[in-house]
C-alpha cells in the first residue's frame, strides 16, 4: 500500500508526464514503475522523497526523447545546447531496460484496440493496409530494423515487428533489406491468422514485398506509395542529368 509520500510522487509524475505529451496509458505504466521503485522509500525521510521527485522530474526530457525514437547521442548533444538535465549512457540504458517491457505491452494493447476498430467498422474482410520498414541507422547492415502494418483509413498501427542483431533479444542475422521482407512476411501472417483479408496494400516499390504479399493474399492488390515512387523517379532524373546524352547513328556516337 503506497504511503501518502509515495502517492504524492506518483501524482507529480502523472502531471509532468501529461505535460510532456505522454498518453494516459504510458503515464500509468511509468507510474507503476515508479511505485515499484518507491516501495523501499521511507515515508519519514522527507529529503529522500524530495530527491526522488527531483530524480524522476529529470527523467521526463529523457523519456520524451526515448518514446520519440531518439538515441542517447542525440539527447547528449542537445542537452548541452538546450540546458536539459544530463543523462549518461549507462543511465539511459538502465531506463530503457526498465521501460522496455511496459512500453512493449502498451504497444501490443494499442494495436489490439486498432484491430478491434477495424473489425467494428466492418473492414476486416476487405482491409486496406499500408506497410513500411525503417531503421535506427541507415545502411545495408543496420543492426536494428522495425516494420509496421498500418490501417490506411486511420493511419494507426495494427501490427508491428522488430529485428535486431545485437543484445539478448537478437533474432536476425541477415541484411537490413532481408529483414524488411521477413518482417512483412511475419506481419501478413499475423493478419491472416487473425482473420483479416487485405484487399489492397500500399507499400514502396519493392518486388520482394509484392511477391510476399501475393503469397498471403493472392486476390489482393499492391499499390505503390506515391512518395517512394516520386523519390525513385527523381533519382533516375538526377542520374540522367549527370551523364552526357549520346545518340547512336549508324555506329557513330555523337556527343550532344
Backbone as a ProteinNet text record, in pm:
[ID]
protein_1_A
[PRIMARY]
XXXXXXXXXXXXXXXXXXXXXXXXXXXXXXXXXXXXXXXXXXXXXXXXXXXXXXXXXXXXXXXXXXXXXXXXXXXXXXXXXXXXXXXXXXXXXXXXXXXXXXXXXXXXXXXXXXXXXXXXXXXXXXXXXXXXXXXXXXXXXXXXXXXXXXXXXXXXXXXXXXXXXXXXXXXXXXXXXXXXXXXXXXXXXXXXXXXXXXXXXXXXXXXXXXXXXXXXXXXXXXXXXXXXXXXXXXXXXXXXXXXXXXXXXXXXXXXX
[TERTIARY]
85.2	0	88.4	78.4	165.8	132.1	234.2	213.4	171.8	138.6	98.9	213.4	336.4	453.1	470.1	449.2	460.8	356.6	233.2	124.1	154	215.1	249.5	348.2	447.1	546	479.8	392.7	327.1	237.1	165.6	80.2	162.7	279.4	366.1	418.1	447.8	491.3	384.1	258.4	148.5	131.9	145.4	131.2	239.2	363.9	474.7	463.1	421.8	412.5	305.4	191.6	85.1	131.2	205.2	257.6	357	424.9	522.9	456.6	325	252.8	240.1	266.5	254.2	107.3	77.6	-58.7	-92.9	-224	-268.3	-212.6	-209.4	-161.3	-13.6	65.7	208.3	230.9	147	156.8	135.9	32.3	6.8	123	180.1	292.5	412.2	444.4	556.7	528.3	403.4	366.3	383.4	348.5	364.4	511.7	597	740.6	791.1	746.3	788.9	735.9	611.9	553.2	635	678.8	761.1	897.1	953.7	1084.2	1076.5	958.1	946.2	902.1	886.8	837.1	932.1	1059.9	1159.1	1182.9	1109.2	1129.1	1080.6	1141.9	1100	1014.3	889.2	795.2	839.1	915.6	958.3	1081.3	1143.6	1265.1	1226.5	1195.7	1147.7	1253.8	1381.4	1488.7	1495.9	1480.7	1484.7	1370.6	1250.8	1135.4	1159.1	1212.8	1238.1	1338.5	1445	1545	1485.5	1393.6	1330	1242.4	1172.6	1093	1181.8	1293	1383.2	1441.6	1470	1527	1430.9	1303.4	1207.9	1169.8	1173.7	1148.7	1257.1	1380.6	1491.4	1473.6	1402.1	1388.2	1285.1	1198.6	1093.4	1146	1245.4	1301.1	1362	1426.5	1487	1379.8	1270.8	1161.3	1097.9	1087.4	1029.9	1113.1	1245.4	1334.2	1320.8	1311.6	1303.5	1178.2	1062	936	923.1	1006.9	1008.3	1107.4	1177.5	1267.9	1407.4	1445.9	1579.2	1682.5	1808.1	1918.5	1984.6	2066.3	2133.1	2225.9	2294.5	2388.7	2317.5	2191	2115.1	2074.6	2032.2	1996.5	2119.4	2231.4	2354.2	2398.1	2381.7	2422.5	2331.2	2198.6	2103	2092.8	2125.1	2111.7	2202.6	2322.4	2414.8	2371.4	2308.9	2265	2139.4	2046.9	1917.9	1911	2017.8	2016.7	1934.5	1916.7	1842.2	1928.4	1865.7	1943.9	2031	2155.1	2242.3	2199.5	2229.7	2198.2	2308.7	2383.8	2493.9	2439.4	2523.7	2479.3	2435.3	2504.3	2466.8	2330.8	2303	2172.7	2063.8	2092.4	1998.5	1962.8	2064.6	2045.2	1959.6	1981.8	1902.2	1756	1729.4	1591.9	1523.8	1597.2	1541.8	1501	1588.7	1558.5	1439.5	1427.2	1317.6	1183.8	1185.1	1061.3	1025.4	1121.3	1101.2	977	964.6	851.3	719.7	717.3	595	553.5	650.1	619.7	575.5	639.3	600.2	457.1	423.1	285.7	187	225.3	139	118.3	225.5	215.7	124.9	137.7	52	-94.5	-117.8	-254.7	-311.6	-230.4	-275.4	-310	-226.3	-253.3	-381.5	-403.6	-527.1	-650	-640.2	-751.8	-779.3	-673	-687.6	-753.9	-711.8	-770.6	-919.3	-955.7	-1098.3	-1177.8	-1116.3	-1182.9	-1209.8	-1111.9	-1126.5	-1238.7	-1243.7	-1348.7	-1485.6	-1494.6	-1622.7	-1679.6	-1594.5	-1645.7	-1667	-1639	-1669.7	-1569.3	-1442.7	-1341.9	-1242.6	-1257.9	-1156.4	-1148.4	-1255.7	-1256.1	-1222.8	-1205.2	-1165.8	-1076.6	-980	-898.5	-796.9	-781	-677.2	-568	-448.7	-339.3	-222.2	-127.4	-2.5	112.3	225.5	340.8	468.8	559.9	693.9	787.5	914.4	1016.5	1105.3	1170.3	1257.3	1369.8	1473.9	1596.3	1646.2	1705.9	1765.3	1886.7	1961	2076.8	2065.6	2074.4	2063.5	2182.6	2157.3	2266.4	2227.4	2305.8	2276.4	2287.5	2373.2	2394.8	2353.7	2240.2	2188.4	2160.1	2197.1	2179.6	2036.4	1958.5	1820.4	1725.3	1615.8	1514.7	1376.3	1279.1	1141.4	1048.2	927.1	828.1	689.5	600.3	463.6	364.6	252.3	140.6	27.8	-5.3	-99.9	-240.1	-338.8	-472.8	-472.8	-491.7	-478.9	-583.3	-701.9	-810.3	-781.2	-721.7	-698.5	-551.1	-461.8	-319.2	-259.7	-340.8	-294.2	-224.7	-133	-57.3	-140.5	-156.1	-232.5	-141.7	-24.7	75.8	213.8	309.4	446.7	542.1	664.1	767.1	903	996.9	1131.3	1234.6	1344.9	1456.4	1584.7	1663.9	1789.7	1897.7	2020.1	2134.2	2212.1	2172.7	2252.2	2165.6	2232.2	2162.1	2100.8	2037.8	1979.4	1860.1	1795.8	1678.5	1708.2	1834.8	1869.3	1791.1	1735.4	1651.7	1673.5	1788.1	1813.6	1963.6	2003.5	2145.7	2173.2	2069.1	2087.3	2103.5	2077.8	2088.3	1962.4	1969.6	1853.5	1741.7	1779.5	1677.6	1604.9	1679.9	1617.8	1529.2	1568.1	1487.7	1351.6	1347.2	1219.7	1124.4	1176.4	1093.8	1045.9	1135	1099.3	990.7	1001.1	900.7	765.9	767.9	642.9	575.4	653	600.1	538.8	606.9	559.7	428.2	422.5	303.9	182.9	205.7	94.9	42.1	132.7	90.6	4.8	41.7	-38.3	-175.7	-179.7	-308.2	-398.9	-340	-416.9	-467	-382.6	-421.8	-532	-535.4	-638.5	-770.4	-775.8	-898.3	-913.4	-806.4	-811.6	-783.7	-851.9	-827	-789.3	-666.1	-618.1	-651.7	-739.4	-777.2	-677.4	-611.7	-512.7	-408.5	-283.2	-174.9	-88.9	-64.6	20.6	160.3	261.5	397.9	495.5	624.1	723.5	741	807.8	819.4	929.6	896.1	990.3	931.6	1001.1	948.4	930.3	1019.5	1007.4	882.1	846.4	724	601.8	603	492.7	478	590.3	589	535.5	582.4	538.6	389.5	343.4	201.5	112.9	150.9	70.3	68	171	172.4	68.1	46.5	-51.7	-192.3	-201.1	-332.1	-329.4	-341.6	-330.2	-438.9	-552	-660.8	-646.3	-548.3	-531	-454	-439.4	-373.7	-268.7	-154.3	-46.9	-44.6	-47	-37.4	93.7	171	299.2	279.2	347.1	339.4	389.4	310.4	347.9	474.1	494.4	613.7	740.4	739.1	854.8	874.8	763.1	772.5	831.9	788	839.9	989.1	1030.7	1172.1	1256.8	1209	1284.1	1291.7	1181	1179.6	1276.7	1281.1	1371.1	1516.2	1545.8	1682.1	1721.1	1624.5	1652.1	1679.6	1606	1629.6	1767.1	1804.3	1935.7	2047.3	2023.5	2123.1	2139.4	2026.7	2030.8	2103.4	2078	2138	2289.8	2340.6	2485.2	2560.4	2490	2555.6	2524.9	2624.9	2604.1	2514.1	2426.8	2334.3	2406.5	2392.1	2456.1	2352.1	2370.6	2279.7	2357.7	2307.8	2374.5	2319.9	2404.6	2362.2	2458.9	2414.1	2496	2634.4	2630	2751.8	2842.5	2797.3	2876.3	2807.5	2875.1	2816.8	2853.3	2755	2777.3	2738.1	2831.4	2803.5	2731.7	2619.1	2543.2	2589.1
-119.9	0	124.5	209.9	327.8	427.4	487.1	587.9	719.4	816.6	947.9	1011.1	989.7	1044.7	979.9	845.8	775.1	827.1	842	890.2	1029	1112.9	1248.3	1245.1	1155.5	1143.9	1096.4	994.5	938.4	1042.1	1121.7	1226.6	1330.4	1363.3	1459.1	1400.6	1271.3	1202.5	1212.9	1187.1	1191.6	1331.7	1433.3	1571	1606.5	1573.9	1604.3	1524.6	1398.2	1313.5	1365.3	1408.6	1463	1592.1	1674.7	1798.3	1769.4	1655	1616.8	1554.8	1535.1	1481.7	1330.9	1263.3	1118.4	1078.4	960.2	908.6	866	854.8	813.3	677.1	585.5	450.2	450.7	532.3	538.8	602.5	700.3	762.6	657	572.2	466.9	368.2	334.5	240.3	296	423	486.9	496.8	528.4	540.2	407.9	297.1	165.3	135	173.9	152.5	232.5	357.9	443.7	389.4	338.5	282.8	164.3	79.5	-35.6	9.3	111.7	161.2	228.7	288.3	365.1	279.8	148.2	62.3	58.7	88.2	84.9	222.7	323.8	457.1	464.5	547.9	569.6	695.1	680.9	793.5	907.5	876.5	981	1056	1004.3	1066.4	1164.8	1288.3	1387.2	1420.9	1418.6	1450	1343.3	1216.4	1105.9	1119.6	1153.4	1171.5	1287.7	1397.3	1514.4	1481.1	1408.3	1370.4	1279.4	1190.5	1100.3	1177.6	1279	1364.9	1432.9	1488.6	1558.2	1462	1338.5	1239.4	1206.9	1183.6	1149.2	1269.6	1389.2	1509.7	1524	1487.4	1496.3	1397.9	1288.6	1184.7	1218.2	1316.2	1343.4	1382.7	1473.2	1501.6	1376.6	1293.3	1170.4	1078.4	1060.4	973.9	1028.2	1159.3	1219.8	1185.5	1190.9	1155	1006.7	923.4	778.8	738.8	789.1	749.5	810.4	907.8	965.4	894.1	792.6	713.6	770	864.9	924	840.9	855.2	783.7	870.5	805.4	877.9	985.7	957.2	1055.1	1184.5	1171.6	1290.8	1370.4	1298.6	1368	1433.4	1362.4	1414	1542.8	1546.2	1664.2	1782.5	1756.3	1865.6	1910.1	1820.8	1857.8	1974.3	1975.9	2086.1	2214.9	2202.3	2321.1	2382.8	2297.7	2345.6	2355.2	2313.3	2319.6	2210.1	2097.2	1984.4	1911.9	1843.4	1768.9	1663.4	1647.7	1547.6	1405.7	1313.1	1172.3	1090	1016.1	937.4	815.3	754	642.6	522.2	495.5	381.9	404.2	527.4	559.2	548	595.7	584	436.5	351.6	208.2	147.6	187.8	134.3	173.3	299.7	346.2	270.9	251.2	180.3	38.3	-32.2	-169.7	-174.9	-75.4	-74.4	-47.4	33.6	69.3	-25.9	-108.8	-190.2	-277.8	-353.7	-445.5	-369.4	-259.3	-181.5	-119.6	-63.9	0.9	-102.1	-220.9	-326.4	-371.3	-390	-428.1	-320.5	-194.9	-84.1	-82.9	-107.4	-110.1	-223.3	-340.3	-453.9	-421.9	-358.1	-320.5	-220.3	-121.3	-18.8	-80.2	-172.9	-239.7	-322	-385.9	-462.5	-373.7	-252.5	-158.1	-118.4	-97	-59.5	-172.1	-294.6	-408.5	-422.7	-395.7	-400.8	-291.6	-174.8	-67.6	-108.7	-175.5	-219.1	-321.3	-416.1	-518.2	-453.8	-359	-296	-214.7	-157.9	-80.9	-168.9	-300	-395.6	-402	-364.7	-362.1	-477.6	-567.6	-671.6	-768.8	-783.6	-876.9	-809	-679.9	-604.9	-488.3	-523.1	-422.5	-361.4	-229.2	-157.6	-119.7	-171.9	-152.4	-82.9	-38.1	18	-38.9	-56.4	-119.6	-44	-39.2	13	-31	-44.5	-75.9	45.2	49.6	163	114.2	195.9	154.1	264.8	223.9	322.3	385.8	306.7	356.3	310.3	403.9	367.7	280.8	194.3	115.3	-28.1	-92.5	-228.2	-326.9	-295.9	-386.9	-322.2	-255.8	-193.7	-302.7	-276.1	-376.3	-385.1	-281.6	-279.6	-232	-301.7	-261	-296.4	-216.9	-237.7	-219.6	-266.1	-250.9	-241.3	-170.9	-154.7	-178.5	-237.4	-257.1	-167.2	-64.9	38.1	15.2	65.2	77.9	203.8	187.7	300.9	409.1	369.5	465.4	559.8	507.5	589.1	626.3	551.8	576.3	512.6	439.7	379.6	246.3	210.2	85.6	-31.7	-133.2	-252.4	-366.8	-378.1	-477.4	-415.8	-464.7	-418.4	-535.3	-520.2	-623.1	-555.6	-627.3	-572.4	-682.4	-648.2	-740.2	-673.3	-746.9	-693.4	-800.6	-756.7	-848	-849.4	-763.4	-747	-762.6	-788.4	-796.8	-933.7	-946.6	-1074.9	-1113.8	-1014	-1044	-1054.5	-1078.9	-1081.4	-1192.3	-1157.3	-1251.1	-1241.2	-1182.4	-1168	-1165.7	-1231.2	-1236.5	-1186.8	-1159.5	-1120.2	-971	-925.1	-782.7	-709.1	-575.8	-495.2	-507.8	-519.7	-537.4	-670.4	-773.4	-902.6	-900.4	-820.3	-809.8	-748.9	-648.7	-585.5	-685.3	-766.7	-868.5	-971.6	-1011.8	-1110.4	-1056.7	-929.3	-869.7	-857.2	-824.1	-817.3	-953.9	-1058.3	-1194.1	-1227.3	-1187.2	-1211.4	-1137.5	-1009.3	-928.1	-972.3	-1005.1	-1052.6	-1185.6	-1270	-1397.2	-1375.9	-1279.5	-1248.7	-1195.4	-1107.8	-1053.3	-1163.7	-1254.5	-1365.1	-1458.6	-1489.1	-1576	-1512.9	-1379.1	-1308.7	-1297.6	-1351.8	-1349.1	-1227.5	-1149.4	-1031.7	-1071.7	-1004.5	-1022.1	-886.2	-874.1	-745.9	-736.8	-644.1	-624.9	-540.9	-449.8	-362.7	-322.2	-323.6	-281.3	-176.8	-65.2	41.3	21.4	17.5	-3.5	60	52.6	105.5	8.4	53.8	-25.4	-129.3	-234.4	-341.8	-471.9	-534.4	-655.5	-769.5	-776.3	-882.9	-864.9	-737.3	-710.3	-756.2	-730.1	-771.2	-923.1	-993.7	-1140.2	-1196.4	-1141.4	-1188.1	-1162.9	-1044.9	-1012.2	-1108.1	-1132.8	-1220.4	-1363.2	-1402.8	-1536.8	-1550.2	-1444.4	-1448.2	-1413.9	-1313.6	-1266.9	-1257.3	-1372.2	-1372.8	-1292.8	-1270.3	-1193.5	-1043.7	-1006.9	-867.1	-788.4	-659.6	-568.9	-486.6	-467	-385.1	-250.2	-142.5	-6.7	54.5	105.1	164.3	304.4	331.9	461.1	571.8	677.2	786.5	857.7	864	931.1	855.7	723.4	642.9	647.1	640.1	640.9	771.9	883.2	1014.6	1026.8	977.2	983.3	902.6	782	697.7	761.2	823.7	890.1	1008.1	1081.6	1196.2	1149.8	1037.6	983.3	943.6	886.3	847.1	969.4	1078.2	1202	1261.1	1255.4	1306.2	1224.7	1094.2	1008.7	1045.1	1072.2	1114.1	1247.8	1337.7	1470.7	1465.1	1368.6	1360	1302.7	1239.7	1177.8	1255.4	1264.5	1328.5	1242.3	1307.8	1237.6	1199.6	1076	1028.6	968.3	992.9	939.3	844.4	724.8	624.3	631.6	675.9	688.6	609.6	491.1	405.1	382	336.2	300	419.4	541.4	659.5	732.4	740.7	805.1	953.5	1036.9	1180.5	1239.7	1305.5	1367.1	1500.8	1519.1	1643.9	1744
0	0	0	-99.5	-104	5.4	62.5	165.1	99.7	183.7	132.3	53.9	100.7	31.2	-105.1	-110.9	-238.4	-336.6	-288.7	-373.5	-428.1	-344.5	-387.6	-503.1	-495.4	-602.3	-730.7	-719.9	-838.5	-904.2	-821.1	-877.4	-952.2	-897.7	-965.9	-1096.2	-1093.2	-1215.3	-1322.8	-1286.3	-1382.6	-1439.9	-1355.7	-1402.2	-1502.9	-1469.4	-1559.7	-1689.2	-1677.2	-1796.4	-1891.5	-1837.5	-1922.3	-1989.7	-1915.6	-1973.4	-2085.3	-2075.2	-2177.2	-2299.6	-2293.1	-2407.9	-2409.4	-2296.6	-2292.3	-2293.4	-2344.6	-2340.9	-2198.9	-2170.9	-2037.8	-2001.5	-2100.3	-2074.3	-2037.6	-2108.1	-2077.8	-1941.4	-1906	-1774	-1666.2	-1684.5	-1586.8	-1579.6	-1694.9	-1698.1	-1622.9	-1649.2	-1580.4	-1431.1	-1397.6	-1256.3	-1183.4	-1250.2	-1188.8	-1162.9	-1257.9	-1240.2	-1120.3	-1112.5	-1001.3	-869.1	-870.8	-749.7	-700.8	-794.5	-758	-705.3	-772.4	-730.3	-594.1	-565	-441.1	-322.4	-342.8	-235.6	-116.6	-141.9	-34.1	27.1	-19.3	35.7	180.4	255.1	393.5	398.6	444.3	441.5	531.1	635.5	727.6	676.8	572.4	520	410.7	447	350.8	248	287.2	193.9	84.7	126.5	29.6	-71	-21.8	-108.9	-204.7	-152.9	-236.8	-345.9	-309.2	-408.3	-514.8	-473.5	-568.8	-666.2	-615.2	-703	-805.7	-758.2	-849.7	-952	-907.6	-997.7	-1111.3	-1078.1	-1183.3	-1267.4	-1206.9	-1285.3	-1392	-1356.4	-1450.3	-1565.6	-1541.4	-1643.3	-1750.3	-1728.1	-1826.2	-1963.1	-1972	-2104.9	-2168.5	-2084.5	-2135.3	-2191.8	-2116.2	-2160.6	-2287.6	-2298	-2418	-2540.9	-2525	-2636	-2669.2	-2566.1	-2587.4	-2663.8	-2618.5	-2682.1	-2820.8	-2852.2	-2986.7	-3078.8	-3025.7	-3107.6	-3122.4	-3037.2	-3047.7	-2971.6	-3010.8	-2947.9	-2840.9	-2756.6	-2649.5	-2703.4	-2815	-2870.5	-2910.2	-2956.3	-2994.2	-2870.2	-2765.2	-2640.8	-2578.2	-2579.9	-2520.3	-2589.7	-2722.5	-2798.8	-2769.1	-2763.4	-2744.1	-2598.4	-2505.3	-2363.8	-2327.9	-2385.3	-2356.8	-2425.6	-2544	-2617.8	-2556.8	-2508.9	-2459	-2307.5	-2240.7	-2095	-2030.4	-2099.1	-2042.7	-1940.5	-1846	-1746	-1814.3	-1775.1	-1838.8	-1804	-1893.1	-1869.3	-1935	-1855	-1909.6	-1983.6	-2064.7	-2148.5	-2065.7	-1954.2	-1869.3	-1804.7	-1763.8	-1705.7	-1810.9	-1931.2	-2043.5	-2067.5	-2062.9	-2083.9	-1974.2	-1849.4	-1738.2	-1750.7	-1786.5	-1802.3	-1916.4	-2026.6	-2141.4	-2104.4	-2033.7	-1994.1	-1898.6	-1811.9	-1715.7	-1783.1	-1890	-1958.9	-2072.6	-2114.4	-2235	-2226.9	-2119.6	-2108.2	-2103.1	-2026.9	-2013.5	-2146.5	-2220.4	-2347.3	-2451.8	-2450.6	-2543.9	-2518.4	-2391.5	-2356.4	-2399.4	-2381.3	-2420	-2571.2	-2647.3	-2793	-2839.4	-2776.5	-2811.1	-2780.9	-2667.1	-2630.5	-2730.8	-2769.5	-2863.5	-2999	-3046.9	-3174.7	-3167	-3052.7	-3035.3	-3044.4	-2988.8	-2996.7	-3142.1	-3218.8	-3359.4	-3438.7	-3412.5	-3484	-3452.3	-3327.6	-3291.9	-3364	-3380.1	-3454.1	-3598.5	-3659.1	-3798.2	-3810.1	-3716.3	-3717.4	-3695.9	-3602.6	-3569.8	-3685	-3768.2	-3880.9	-4005.3	-3991.1	-4097.4	-4209.7	-4183.6	-4289.3	-4283.5	-4187.6	-4169	-4286.4	-4364	-4476.8	-4609.5	-4606.7	-4726.3	-4684.1	-4601.9	-4535.1	-4629.9	-4621.7	-4694.4	-4595	-4617.6	-4523.2	-4592.2	-4512.1	-4564.7	-4482.9	-4548.3	-4482.3	-4516.8	-4418.7	-4446.1	-4334.6	-4368.7	-4270.8	-4247	-4133	-4100.1	-4009.3	-3998.1	-3930.4	-3837.8	-3725.2	-3635.7	-3701.2	-3777.1	-3850.3	-3993.9	-4088	-4229	-4271.2	-4366.9	-4420.1	-4446.6	-4532.8	-4575.2	-4459.3	-4361.7	-4249.5	-4117.1	-4116	-3994.2	-3890.4	-3765.2	-3659.3	-3609	-3628.5	-3578.5	-3686.8	-3703.6	-3800.4	-3746.7	-3783.4	-3740.5	-3859.8	-3846.2	-3952.7	-3891.1	-3959.4	-3911.3	-4023.3	-3987.3	-4078.6	-4028.9	-4108.9	-4067.4	-4125.8	-4052.8	-4108.5	-4194.7	-4325.4	-4416.9	-4387.9	-4346.2	-4323.8	-4207.2	-4101.7	-3981.7	-3964	-4031.4	-4014.5	-3890.6	-3813.4	-3688.7	-3714.8	-3624.4	-3637.4	-3586.3	-3671.2	-3633.5	-3590.1	-3650.9	-3613	-3627	-3549.7	-3562.5	-3540.5	-3590.2	-3574	-3559.8	-3501.9	-3480.7	-3501.9	-3566	-3585.9	-3538.1	-3464.6	-3414	-3418.8	-3442.7	-3446.8	-3315.6	-3223.1	-3102.4	-2978.6	-2865.4	-2738.1	-2713.2	-2597.1	-2557.7	-2644.2	-2706.3	-2788.4	-2936.3	-2975.6	-3117.4	-3188.9	-3303.9	-3378.9	-3529.5	-3570.5	-3713.7	-3740.3	-3851.3	-3886.8	-4028.7	-4105.8	-4244.8	-4263.8	-4385.2	-4417.6	-4376.7	-4376.6	-4339.3	-4442.2	-4570.2	-4675	-4656.9	-4620.7	-4595.3	-4472.3	-4372.3	-4250.6	-4280.5	-4369.3	-4402.6	-4468.2	-4558.9	-4623.9	-4522.8	-4430.7	-4328.6	-4235.5	-4199.5	-4111.1	-4181.2	-4311.3	-4386.7	-4388.6	-4412.6	-4412.8	-4276.5	-4170.4	-4033.7	-4007	-4043	-4015.2	-4097.2	-4224.6	-4307.6	-4256.7	-4206.6	-4148.2	-4024.5	-3940.8	-3820.9	-3859.2	-3959.9	-4004.6	-4059	-4135.7	-4193.1	-4083.9	-3984.6	-3873.6	-3789.5	-3786.1	-3708.7	-3785.1	-3907.2	-3985.9	-4074.9	-4089.2	-4174.7	-4320.1	-4411.4	-4554.1	-4610.6	-4657.4	-4709.8	-4858.2	-4892.3	-5031.3	-5108	-5036.9	-5100.3	-4998.3	-5040.7	-4952.9	-5023.9	-4956	-5007.7	-4949.9	-5037.7	-4991.3	-5089.8	-5058.8	-5151.8	-5268.8	-5371.5	-5493.7	-5478.4	-5406.4	-5378.9	-5433.3	-5526.2	-5590.1	-5489.8	-5388.9	-5289	-5204.5	-5172.8	-5096.9	-5174.7	-5304	-5389.8	-5389.1	-5398.8	-5400.1	-5268.8	-5156.8	-5024.8	-5006.4	-5047.2	-5030.9	-5110.7	-5235.1	-5321.7	-5269.7	-5197.2	-5139.1	-5028.3	-4952.5	-4843.8	-4893.2	-4981.6	-5029.3	-5182.2	-5251.5	-5398.1	-5468.5	-5401.9	-5462.5	-5436.8	-5355.2	-5319.9	-5424.1	-5398.5	-5492.4	-5419.1	-5482.9	-5426.9	-5497.3	-5418.1	-5472.1	-5424.3	-5516.2	-5478.6	-5422.9	-5313.1	-5245.6	-5339.1	-5354.8	-5445.8	-5399.2	-5266.6	-5214.8	-5255.5	-5236.3	-5275.8	-5428	-5501.1	-5647.3	-5698	-5638.4	-5677.9	-5647.5	-5531.5	-5494.5	-5591.7	-5625.2	-5718.1	-5857.2	-5899.3	-6030.1	-6031.6	-5920.6	-5910.1	-5914.1	-5847.4	-5850.1	-5992.2	-6066.5	-6204.8	-6290.8	-6267.8	-6343	-6309.8	-6182.2	-6142.5	-6207.8	-6221.5	-6285.7	-6433.7	-6499.2	-6639.5	-6653.2	-6560.2	-6565	-6552.7	-6475.7	-6453.5	-6573.9	-6667.9	-6782.8	-6910.7	-6996.6	-7126	-7214.3	-7286.2	-7375	-7503.9	-7546.2	-7667.7	-7761.1	-7890.1	-7992.1	-8081.5	-8097.9	-8179.5	-8322	-8418	-8557.8	-8646.6	-8689.3	-8774.5	-8713.8	-8585.8	-8511.6	-8482.3	-8514.1	-8482	-8365.1	-8253	-8135.3	-8136.3	-8135.2	-8137.5	-8002.5	-7938.1	-7807.6	-7830.8	-7759.9	-7774.9	-7671.7
[MASK]
++++++++++++++++++++++++++++++++++++++++++++++++++++++++++++++++++++++++++++++++++++++++++++++++++++++++++++++++++++++++++++++++++++++++++++++++++++++++++++++++++++++++++++++++++++++++++++++++++++++++++++++++++++++++++++++++++++++++++++++++++++++++++++++++

